[in-house]
């Protein structure tokens, strides 16, 4: 573990090689799991506010799930999460060429929605927890469905944090990302 400001970061985020290989996994992380993706409270308001911008990309079953469950649900741990279709697939998903993707992200990438997909999805497989003192913990979440991403990352030599630069900067800022780079360099020199 390393400490950067108010964040405790697992060194696995620096040492694990990881690069999403969606052609292999087919976006299964949007379908599998024991609950929806974690949401921050302010994201719930944004999901509702910009619903009309990403709704056209959603599956009819996803639209129905939103209408029945709302823009978020509370899971068994008391956390806000995305609603699901039949207790499996994220309600905000859609399919394209056999790959499950995010309707919110599609609208964002096309310039129709000013917000991107939930930050927990964007950061995955980094999971963020908030401690009672207000600090954060960043951990690498191992999941067998991401084995192709680990293989791809090893082949390309890409550390997990580098493959997730955009969401890390989105959530924690450029200075934090630079601190991760510095920590990575430090770890490399200590291992030589």
N, C-alpha and C positions, 0 to 999 in steps of 0.2 A: 504494500500500500504506500502511496505517496500523498502528501498533503499539499494542496495548492489553494491558497486563500481559505475559503470556508468549504472546500471540497476535499473529500477523502476519495482517492482514485485507486482502483485496483490496478496493479502493474500489468495485469493481463490485457488491459485496454491498449497498452503500449507494445506488448510482446506477442500477442496473438495476431496471426495473419488472417485477414478476412476481407473478402470482396464479394458482394452479392452477385449471384449468378442466376438471375431470375429465369433464364431459359431452362435451367435445370430444376429449380424448386417450384416454379410456376406460381409464385406468390402465396404459397401455402400458409405463411405466417398470418395472412389475413383471414384464414379459414379455420385453422387449428387453434387449440388452446382451451383453457378452462374458464375464461371470461373474455370480455372485450378488451380493447386497448385502454390503458390508463389515460385519463383526461385531467387537465388542470381546469379549475373552475372557470377561468376567463375563456378557455377554449369552448366550453359549453355555450356561453353567450355568443361567441363568434360562429359556432356551428349553426345556431338558430338564425342569427342575423343574415348569414350569407347562404342559407339553404337553397334559395332560388337559383344561385349561380352554379351549384354542383348537382342539384337534384336531377337535371336532365341526363346525367351520366349513370345514375344509380339504377340498380335492378328494381323491377316492380316489388319484389319481395323485401328489398331494403327500404323502399319508400313506405311500404306497409308496416315494417318493423318500427320505423321512426314515428309513424302516426299512432301506433299502439303503445310504444314504450317511451317515446320522447327522444330528445337529442342525446341523452345519457341515461345510464342506469347505475345503481349502486350495487357493487358486487358483494360477495360474502364477507370480504375483509373491510367493507365500509368505504371502498374507494369508488370514485366516479370512473366509469368506463363507457366505451362505445356500446350501443345496443347491438344485438346479434340477430341474425336470421336463423331460426330453428336451433338456438343454443350453439351455433357453430360459427358461421361466417359473419364477418363484420357487416353491419347494415350499410356502411358507406362504401362498400366495394362494388366493383363491376368486373366483367370479364372481357378480355380482348385477346383473340388468337390463343385461347386456352390458358391464358395467364390471368390470375386474379390481381387486380390493381385497385388503387384508391380513387374514387370519384372526386374527392376534394382536391387531391393533388393534380388530377387531370385538368380541372377547372382553373387551378392556380397556374399551372404550366402554360395554359392557353390564354392567360391574362384575363380570365372572366371572374376570378375570385381573388381577393387581396390576401387571403390567408392560405397557408399550405396545410397539409394533413397534420393530425395531432403530433406534437413534438415527440411523444413516446414512440410512435410508429417510425418517425423520421430518424430517431436515434437508435432504433433497434439494431443490434442486440445489446446495446448499452441500456441498462436499467438504472434509473435514478430514484433514490429514496431520500426523503427529507427527514432529518433527525429532529428531535424535540427542541434542540437548541438553535434550529434554523439552518444548520449546515447541511450539506448534501453528501451522499455517498454514490459513487458511480461504479457499477459492477458490470462485468461481462456475463451475460446470460447465455449459457450453453444450451443448445436445443438441437436435437438430432436432425431436424428438418433443415438446418443451416449447414449441414456437412459439406454440401457442394460449395458454399461460400468460403468455408475454411480451406478447402482444397484449392479453390481459385485464388484466394489470398496468398496461400503458400506458393503457388505457381508464379504469381506476379510479384511476390515479395512485398505485399502491401500490409502495413500494420492496420489493425482495426480502427484506431483513431484517425488515421489518414483517410480511410475510405468513408469516414463519417464526418469529414471536416465541415461540410455545409450545415448539418443539423447541430453539431457541437457549437459552431459559431452562432447559429440561430438562437440556441438556448442559453449559452454561457458567455458569448462574446469572443472577439478576436484575441484579446489579451490572454484569456484562458487557453485558447488553442495554442498560442505561442508558448505558453508555459508547458503545455503537454509536449511540444516539440523539444523544448529544452530538457525536460525530464527524460525523454526518449534518448537524446544525445548523451545525457549523463549516464543513463543505464548502460548504453553501449560502451562507454569508456571504462566503466567499472567491470564489465564482463570480458574485456580484452586481456 
